[in-house]
Amino acid sequence: MKMKMKCFNCFNCFYTKRRDRSSRKTNKSSSKVSEEPPVHTLTSQTNPQHEQQSKQDCKAEAVPKEDAVVLKEWSFKTSGSSIADGKTGRMTARPQSVNAKEPNKSSEKGDMTDREEQRSLAKRRESKENGTYRLKRKNSMTQEKDSRKSSTTSSKKITLNRPRRQLKKDLIPNPEVFHKIDTHAINAGRELRSRKIFSVQAITKTITGGAISDLDKLRAIWIWLCHYIEYDVKGYLGLSKMVCSPEQVILTGRAVCSGYSSVCLQMCREAGIECREVSGHSKGAGYQLGQSYRNNDSDHSWNAVFLDGQWHLLDACWGAGYVDTDKQVFIKRYKEFYFLTDPEDFIDSHYPEEDEWQLLESPIGIEEFGKRVLKKPDFYTLNLTLIHPKHSLIVTENGEATVSMSFPQLVHFTYQISQLSGKKPQELSKSMGFLTSTQNSMKLRIMPPKPGMYELELFARTGNTSEIFNWICSFQLECPSPKTSEELPENPHVCWGLQPDATSLGLEPCNYGNDIISLESGSFRLVLNTTRTLMVLCELSHKNLDKTLSKKCLAIQTEPDQLTCSVLCPYYGYYRLSVFVRDWANEADSFENAGNFLLHCTGGAVNLNELFPSGLSGSCGPGIKTQEAGLCEFSHTEALVYTQEGKCDITFQNPKDIDLLCKLTKEQCDQPPSQTTLSNHVLFTHNGSKVTMSINLPESGVYRLTLFGKTSFQQEFTFLCDYILKNTSANKWPPFPCMYNAWKKGCVLYEPQVGRLEASSWVKFRVHVPGAQRVSVHGDESVDLQLSESGVWEGKAFTGRGPQLKLAATLSETPNMITTLMTFSVVKPNEK
């Protein structure tokens, strides 16, 4: 059963959308998340007579939802952050995905019933004295209002007709200017309480001592109210006699909103500051998105003060803190926002009975007030500007709704969506949202999965910080007809495209990610330019991909000024491609999410047997590692090499003359391992500093060619890069001869360049072996090759019956030894 509660005695910042929301997994703010004065939701049976008496006591500011969640523990994780802290719902930084823990529901119903009975009984016991006081006070305020109308009308009209109203930022560039005044008011207030001095005159005179301007005096009064008057929780709950009069408020240090405003009025009068109490509507206790205020009585009161020729607004009740009804205590949480709030911002949550107290050049109507978006204090603290929509109710067009904002400095966002159906809202996955953000703007597209009503809640924090996410605003979403589309993949990092702070991570801006990337070929190549050398990791997610298979869909190339990620899509549908980076040299640094890209494969899905080889490194193709080794001028600068003939040559320069080694592998190879070693299908040829890697592939398919190098004899070979070879040819090329260590740099094999020779046949040999004194071929018979004028050893040799033919040489460094350079397999014609 859905129950509501109205704020009878200005429940200082009491927010109750629905009692069932107290079992939700969402927290709109904790003691840190939102500092506005709300309370945890408490449902109750109401007394009609008590309600009528109490409506003139004000309604409190809407409580953040984490204060409404008293029986649940939940975790809200995003790129680098998470919202979690059990009952209070405090948001803390933690890079994980969004998850919610199941609440403990065992005691919720009993607790709620006990509170309802307790509060209803207490309300019936409320004294006639309090009722009489409120009636007298209301009559007094009415008479005062009538008596001052004629005297204040002209001054207010003059103020409202000023060509340019002084904004709060002009009046108070920085709250730090009040540091001395604030400190004095707090310290003096503590001293006065210890001395049991409760006189309005004495308190006002003491706390404003040393203040010169009316603004400084008002600031001292405001600080004293926010720090030494607590919300009258027990009085509101009916557990004790409610504190109503200003004298009682100061004596007990407790008040409801009318108590705050009346004490503020008296203190201002003592300080010589013109002040008014203003009654009206507020979007506080019991507020629901889109509700109507027409024909409803006022439920809140606040103050207006006259400074430097114009009126200003303040609400000490909402500036002091909020109430935790679970513990039935007031939580002090000071909120600077409600001190001299600009009327254009104040009107979003406060609507006065008299239009003139809106302090707007063009006052708005009560219906417009109800439609307006309720922006929380942190919305203004972050200097956000709502571009679209202007009202809290959004109706989807073609199954989609949009929220957009701008801001002068970097801001991070997250959001939560709930469907309003049944007895309790149902929290939904973020997969129905597409959020993109830049240094100065954000756009959130919402695509509800089915018709109905939804609630959209937005949170934000200052960019490049690990601060908590604060609730900034909410919307009601109506979807008459949804889009017929596949659900988007989860994005634990929330934002799509490059992260707004990606430039600080070393990436240059790019055009990728501002929209869904449609793929018709089943492949995609992401290229990101960098401002410094970075190490990169990538992650690919699809509903049908497991971790092992997803790794075979990615190939990463890391260059000094560029990062490239090649993607293969084996299934149709949506993919999330996430990119993480860190500085190349700082191995101790953790990888940070730099961007998330939404790919939509609509055609040409890649066969599972044609994915990239397993075990690829993050350095595919020439890049930082090959550059550090001194290799340069690669003929193939990309990681992927395509060959239609089944053979290719990769050349590069090796000016440092480092030793090189390679390894060729292929998964699901048709050739039996005992018959061939794939590395024999690669032949190194050194010609000065130029190196040629000749590759003969035995069959079609996808191969991994890994290059290793070492700079000294003592050093082991280290990894340099991976090449990915894609062969579509049906040709079956034989391997090269098996090379030995004596086949050194400068050696060249001109003929034969195959490792398999036909038995009982004559074969011509032509080789260049620097420093050789003698070169010979050994089989059934041994044959010496002759040195030509061009420095090439030449001759013919008979293969015989095999099984092997050796090419050997007597080298200058070992003149008394014959050293094997390479071997050839001798096979029968039908085996070749």
N, C-alpha and C positions, 0 to 999 in steps of 0.2 A: 504494500500500500504506500503510495507516494504522499508524504506529508510536508507541509511548508511551515515556516515560522516567520512572523513579522517582528520587527524590532520595536518592542513596546516602550522601552525606556532608554532609547539611544544605545542599543548594545554596541558599545564603542567598537565599531568596525566588525560587526557580526555579519557573516556571509552565509546565507543558506539558500542555495539553489534548489536542492532537493535533499532530503535525508538520505536517500539511497546513494547519493554521490559520496557520502562519507565512507562508503565501502569501495570507492574507486581506487584504481592503482595510480592515479595521477595526483601530483602535488603541484599547485600553482606557485607555492612559495613556502619556504621554511622560515625559521627565525632569520635566515640569511637571504632566502629567496625573495621574500617580499616583506617590506618593513611597514606597509600600511597597516592601519589598525583594524584587523579583523579578528574573528574568533573561530574556533572549531565549531562545526555545525552541531546544533542540539535541537531536536524536535520536541514539541510539547503540545499538549492540549491547551487551548486558549480559553480564557475567560472573557466573554464579550464585554462585560462591564469594565473589566480591567483594561481591555484593549482600547475602549473608547477613551478612558482616562489617560492613557499613556501615549496616544498618537502624537501629542505635541512634544513629547520628549523625543529626541531625534534618532534617526536611523544611522547606523554606523557604516563605515566604508566596507566594500566587499572584501571578504577575507580571502586570501590566496588559498588555493585548494589544498596545499599540503597541510594547512591548518585545519582543513575540513576532514582530512584523513586521519582518523585516530585509532583505527583497528587494523590497518594494513601496512605492510612493508613492501616497498617496490623499488625497482632499479631502472633507471632511464639512462641508457648509455649512448653516446654519439661520438663522432670523430674527435677523440681527445677529451671527451667529457661524458659524465654521466650524472643523472639526477637520482640521488638515493640517500636515504637516511632514516629508514624505518618510519616511525610515527610522524616525525617532523618533516620528512620529505626533503631534507637538505640536499642541494645539488652540489656534487663534487666532481673533480676531473678524473676520468678513467676511460682509455680508448678501447671501448667495446661496443657491441651491438645492443639494441634496445630489447630489454626483457623485463617482465614483471613477475614478481613472486606472488603466489597465492596468499590472500589475506587470511587472517585468523578470524573466523566468523563466529566462534563459539559463544562469546559473551556479548556480541553486539546488540542482539534483540533485548536481552535482559537489562543491559545498561540503559538502553534508550527508554524502556518502560519505566524503570526506576526514576530516571530524571524527569520524565513527563509527570509522573504522579507527584514527585517532590516539588516541582516547580508550580504545578497547578494549585496544590495545597497552600504553598507560600503566597501565591498571588491572591488567593481568597482571603488570606489573613492580612493583606496590606492595609495599613491604618487609614482611617478617615482623615487623619491629619495630613498625610501625604497628598491625598486626593484634593483636600481643601486648599493645600498650598499650591498645587498645580493650577487649580481653577483661579485662585487669586492672582497668581503670577501671569496667567494668560490674559486676564482682564487688565492687569496693570500694563502688560506689554501692548495690548490693543489701544488703551488710552494714551500711552506714551507715543505710539505710532501715529495716532490721529493728531496729537498735539504738536508733533514735530513736522508734520507734512508740509505746512506752509513755510516753515523756517528752513527746511532742508531742500525743498524742491529746486529753488533757484541755484543753490550751490551745486547740487548734483547735476542739474542740466548744464551748468557751465562746465563742470568737469567732463561730462559725457561728450560735449561738443568741442573739446579741445582738438586741434588739428592732428596732433600725434600724441598718443598715450605713452607714458613712460613704462617700458617693459621691466620685468623683474631683473633681467640680466643687465639693464642699464642702471637700475637702482642698487643692485647687489651683484657686482661683477663676479665675486667669489665669496662664499660663506665664511671663508677664513678671515675676512675683515672683521668678523664679530668674535674672534677668538677670545679676546680679553673680556668682552662683555659677557659672552657665554660662560666663561670660566668664573667670572665674578658672580653671576646670577646663580650658578649651581652651588658654589661654595657658600655664598650668603644664605641661600635657601636652606642648606644643611645646618648652618649655624643657628638660624632662626628656629628651625624645628627642634634642635637640641635645647634651645632656651624656652621652648613652648610659647613662642610668639606667633599668634594666628590672626592678628589684625591686618585687614586689607591695607590700611594706611601705612602701618609700620613695614609690612612686607614690601609694598610698592616703593616706598621711600628708600628702603635699604638696597633692594636689588637694582634700582635704577640710579643708585648713587654713582656719580662720575659720568653718567651718560649725559651728553650735551644735546643731541638732536632728538626729535620725536622718534625717528627711526631706531636710534640706539635704545631709547626707553622701551619702545614696543618690542624690540628684540629681547630685552631682558625679561619682560613680562611673558612673552611667548616661550622662552626657554624654561622659565620657572614653571609654567603650566604643564609643559610637556614632560618635565622631569619630576615634579612633585605632586601631581594629581594623577591618580591611577583610576582606571575604569572601575565603576562600582559593580563588580561581578556578582557578588552575593545579593546585592539589592536587586539587580536585574533578574536573577534567577529566583527571587522570592525567598531567599534563605535568611535575609535580614531586612531590617527597615531600610528603605531606599533613601539615599542621601539626595536631597533636592535643593535646599537653599544654599546661597553662596557662603553663608556663615558655616553651615555644616560641611560644605565641600572643603573649605580651607582647614577646618578643625580636624576632619577625618582623613583628608587627602584622597577622597574618593568622589567620583562624579559620573553622571551620564552626560550626553553631549550638551544638554541645556545647562548643566552645571559648569562645564568648561566655558561656554559662551557667556554666561552671566558673570562669572568671576573675571573673565577677560574684560567685560564691559566696565565693571567697577574699578579694576586696576587702571584701565586706560583713563577713566575719569579722574582718578587720583593723580595720574601722571600728566594730566592736561591734554590728553589725546582724544580727539573726537572719534567715537566708536559707536557702532550699532550692532544689535543682534538681528540676524537675518534668519527667517524660517522658510522652509521649502522642502522640496523632494531631493532624495539622494539615491544613487545607485549603490546601495549598501546592503543591509540585511534583507534577505528575501528577494533580492533583485534577480530577474530572469531576463535573458536576452530578448529584446523586442517587446517587452511588456508595455502596457499602456498606463499612463499616469492620469488620464483625464478622469475627473470626478473623484479623485482620491485626495484624502487629507494630507497635509504636510507631515513629514515624519523625521525631520532633522533640523538642526539649527547651527549656525556658525556666526562669524563676525565680519564686519566691514570696518575699516579704519581710514581716516582722512589724513594723508601725509603729503606735504609739498604740493598742495593744490589739487589732489585727486584722490579718489577712493581706491582702496585695495582690499583684497579678500584673504581670509585665513581661517583654518579649521584646526584648532588645537586638539580636538578630540581625535581626529584622524592622524594628527602628527605625533601623538604620544606613544602609540603602540597598538597591540591587539590582544585579544583574550583567547586563551586555550581553555575551552569548556570541558575538555576531557579531564584536565587537572583542576578546572575551575579557578584559574589564576590569570592575572593580567600579565602579559609579556611586554616589557618595555622595548619598543623598537622605534626609535626616533625617525621621523620622516621630514626632511627639509622641504620637500616639494610643497607642502600645504601652508607654508609661510609666504604670504604675499604672492599667491599664485596668480599668474596672468589670467584675466577673465576668459580669454579664448580657450584656455585649458581647463579652467575651473568648471565651465559650463558643461563639460562632458560628464561630470558626476554630481554636480550640484545645480538644482533649479529653484530659484527663489520664488516665493509667492508673488512678489511685486517685480515686474519686468525690469524696472529701473535698476534693481540690484544685480542684474546680470552684468552691468557695467560694460555692455557692448554697444557699439554704434548702431547695430541692427539687431535688436533682441530676437531670439528664436521662440517659437511656440512650444507648448508642452508636448505635442506629438513629435515634433522634430527632436526634442530632447530624448524622448523614448527611443527613437530610431538611431540616434548617434552611437558611434562606437565608443565603448567604455575603454579609455586608454589609462593604463596604470601609471603611477609615478615614474617607473623606470623607462617607460616609453619616452617621456620628456627628458629624463636624465641622459639618455643616449642620443638625444637630439634627432629622434626619428620623425619622419614626415610620411603620413599615410597618403599614398597617391590614389590607390583604388582598393576597396570601395569606400564610399563616404558614409554608408550606413552599416549597421551590424548584421542585417539580413542580406544574404547573397543568394540569388537564384541562378542556378547553373544555366549556361547556354551551350547547347550541343553536348550536354553531359559534363561540362567543365566550368570551374570557377577559378578566379584569379585574385590574389592579394599581392600588392606591390608597395614597396616603401623606398624612400631615399634617406641618406644620412651623410653628414660631412666627414665622418671618420669611420674606420673599419669596425664593423659589428658582426658578430656571429649569431646565427639563428637556429632554433629547432622548433618543433611543433608537435601537436597531438590532435588526433581526430577521434571523435566518439559519435556513434549513431544514437539518436534520441528515439528509442522505441522500447515499448514495454515498461516495466517498472523501474528499470535502471539503465543508464546509458551504457553502451557497449563500446569499449575502447577498441579501435581498429588499427591495423598495420599502417605504417607510413608508406607502404607500397602503392597507395592510391594518391600520393603526392609527388610533385616534381619541383624541388626547390633549387633555384640558382641564385648566386650572390656574387657581387663584385665589391670593389673597394668602396663604392658609394651607393649601391642599390641592391635590392633583392626582389625576387619574383617567385611566388609560390602558386603552382597550378594544382588544383585538386580535382580528381576524377573519381567521384563516388562509384562504388561497384554496383549499387542498386538504388532504386527510388527511395526517398524518405527525407527525414530531417537529420542534420548532423550539427555537431558543435566543433568548431576549429579554434584551438588555443595556441597562441604564439608565445615563444620565450626568446630572450636575447641576452647577450652579454657583450662587454667591450672586447674587440678583436685582439688577437695575440696575447690573451691572458688565459689563466685557468680558473677564472672566477666562476661563480655559480650562474646558471641561466635563470633570469628573472622573468616572471609573467609580465607581458607588456599589453596584451589585448586579446579579445575573443570575438568570434563571429558565429552567427547561426547560418547554416547552409541548407538550402532547400533544393533537392534534386528531383525534378519531375520525371526526367528520363535519362538514364545513365548511358555512357558510351559502352558499346559492345567491344571490349578489348581485353587482351590478356593482362593479368595482374603483373605489375612491375616488380622487379626483384628488390629485395630488401637492401637498403643502403644504411649501414650502421654509422656512416659518416655524415648522414643527413643531406649535405649539400651536393648537388650535381654540377659537373663542369669543374674547372680549376677552383681550388679553394680561394676565397677572397684574399688570403694572406700568402698565396703561392709565390708572389714576388720576393717576399722575405726569405723564402726557402731556396731561392736561386733560380726560379723559373720565370721566363718572360710570358706576358699575356698571350693567349691564343683564342681562336674562334671556336674551338671544340667545346662541346658540352652545354652550350646555351640552349640547345634543343636536343631532341632524340635523334641519334645518328642512324639513319636507315641504310642497311647493307643488302644489296641484291646479289652479290657474288660470294658471300660466305666468308669474306676476309676483310681485314681492316688494318691500316697502318697509321698508328698515332705517332706524330713527330712533335716533340716539345723542345723549344730552344731554351738554353740555360745561360745564366750570367756568370756562373762559376762551375767548376768541375763537381759533378754529383754522382753518387751511387744510387741506383734505382732498383726497386722491387715492384712487381705488378701482380695483381690478383684478378682472376676472372671468375664470375659467378653466374650460374644458370640453374634453373630448377632441376635439370637432368644431369648436371656435371658433378662428379665427385672430385676430390682434391687431386688425385693422381691424373685423371683425364684432363683436368683444367690446366695442369702444368704443360701438357703436350699441345696446348692451344696457344702458347705464348712463346715468343722469341724476342729477347731484349738486346739492343745494341747501345752501348754506352760510349759516347764520344766526348771530347773536352767541352764542346759547346752545344751538344745536342743529345737528346734521348729519343730512342725509337723503339716502339713496341709493336711487333707484328702479331696480329690476332687471327686465329682460325675458328670458325663457328661450325661445329658439327651438328647442331640442332637449330631448328627455326625458333623464333621467339626473341625475348628480351634478355640481354646480358648486362651485367655490371662490371666495368673494367675500372679497377682502383689502382692508383699510382702512389707509391711511397718513395720518399727521397731522404737522403742525408748527405752531408759534405763528404767528398771522396776521401779526404785525408783524415777525417775524424772518425775512426773506426769505433770509438767508444760511444758516439752519438747514437740515439735511437732513430729509426725511420719514422717520418711523419707523413700523414696523408696529405698529398698535394693536389689530388683531383680524383673525381669519379665520373665516369662517362657511361651513358646509357646507350647501348647498341641494340638495334632491332634488325635481326636477320630475317629477311622476307623471301630470300631465294638463294640457290646455289650453295646449300649446306655442304660442308666438306666431309668426304668419306672418312670414317674413323681410322682406316689404314693409311690415310694420307696426311695425318697430323704430324707435327714436328717430332723429332726424335726425343726420347726420354733423357733426362739428366742434363739438359742444356744449362749453361751458366748464364750469369747476367751480363756476359761480355761476348755476345755473338757478333761476328764480323770485326773488321779492324776498328780499334777504339783506343781507349786510354792505356790499356795494358800493352798493346803492340807499340804504341807511341813511346811508352816508357822504356821498352826494350830496344828502341832505335829503329824499328821497321817503319817503312814509309812507302809512298807511291804505289799503293795496291791497285792492281788492275780491276779488282772487284771490291768496291767500297761498301757494299751492303752485305748483310749476313746471308741473304738468300741468293743462291746461284742456280739458275735454271739451265739445263742442257737438253737439247732435242736429239743429239747424236750419241749421248752416253759417254762423252769424253770432253774434257776441258783443261785449260792451262790457267793457273792463277800465278801471277807474277808480282814481285814487290822488290824493293831495295833493302839491302842489309848492310849499311855502311859500317856498323860496328863489328861485322863479321862474327856474329854470335852463332853457336851451334844450334841446329834446328832438328826437330823431330815431329812426326805427325802420326795420327791414328785415325783410321777410317772404320766406321761402324755402321751397321744397318740392322734394324729390327725386322724379324720375320724374313730373313734372307733365304732365298731358294737354294743357294749353294750350301752343301754340307760343310761344316767347319773343318773336317779332316781333309777336304779337297783343296781349300784355299784359305789364305789369310788375307783379309781385306786390305790390310796395310800395304801388301804387295801391289795393290792397284794404284799406289801413289809413288811417283818418282821425283826426287829432288835433282835439279840441275843448277849448278853454280857457275855463273859467268861474270867474274869480277864481283861487284857488289849486288848484281842482279840475281835473284833466285826465282826459279820456275818450279812450281809444283804441278806436274802432269798427272791427271787423274783419268783412269780407264775404269768405267763402272761395269760390273758383270751382269747387271740386269736393271730393269726399271724400278723406281721406288724413291724413297727419301733416305738420305744418308747424312751422317754427322762426321765432319772432318775437323779434328781437333789439332791445333798447332801448339807445340811446346818449344821452349828455348832456354839456353843457359849461357852466361857470359864468361864463365871460367871453368877450368877443369874440375875444381873442387866442388863447384855448385851443382845441385841437382837440377834437372829440367823442371821448369815451372810453366804453368798454364798461361797461354797468351790470348787465344780466342777460339771460337767455334764457327765453322761455316756449315750451313745447311744446304745440301745438294739435292735438287729435285730433278730426277731423270724420267722422262716420258718415252725414251727410246726403247725399242725392243731389241736393240743390238746387245750382244753379250761379249764384251771386250775381255781378253785374257789379262792376267796380272803381269806386272813388270818382274824382271829378275829380282831375286832376293839379294839385297845389298848388305854388305858387311861394313864394319867400322873403318876398314882401310879405304873404302870408297869415300874419299874426302872431298872437300870443297875444291872446285876446279876440275874435277873429273866429269867427263861428258860421255854418255853412251849414245852413239849415233845409230849403230845397228848391232844386233837386232833389239828393238824396244819392246819385246814381248818376253815373258818369262817361261813360256812353254814352246819347246821345239819338237818338230816331228822326228821320230826315230829314223835312223838310216838315211839321213839327208845331209847335204852340204849346206852350211850356213855361213854367210859373210859377216865378219866382225869388223867394226870400226869404232875405236874408243880413243879418248884423250885422257891420259893419266900423267899429270905433272910429276916430274922427278923420278919417273920409272926408268930403270936400266934395261928391263926386259919384261915383255908382256906375252902370256901364253894361254892357250885354251887346253883343258885337260878333260878327256873322256875315255873312250876305249883306247884312244891314241892321244898324244900330246902334240900340239902344233904351236910354234912360235909365230907371233905376229910381227910384221915388219913396220918400222917407223918411216912414215912418208915425210916429204919435204915440209908439209904443212904441220907436222908435229902430231899426226894422228897414226895410231897403231892399226894396221890393216892386215887382213888375211882371211882364209876360209878354213873351216874345221868340219869334220864329219861327226855327226851326233852318235852314230852307232846304235846300240840297243839300249842305251841309257843305264841307269835311270836319271843320270845327272850329268851336266856339263858345267865345268868351273872355269871362270875367268880369273887368272892369277897374275901377279907381277912381282918382280924383284925391285924393291924401292931403295932409294939412295940412303935412307936412314937405317935400313936393314939389308945390306948388300948380300949377306950370306943366307937369306931366307926367302922363300917363295910365299907370298901372302895372298890369300884368297880375297878377291874384290867383290865377286858376286857369283851366284849359281843360277843355272837354268834347269827346268824340269824337261826331261825327254819322255815323250809320250807316243804311243802308237797312233796312227792316223784316226782310228775310230774313237780314241779317247780324247783327242784334242778338242 
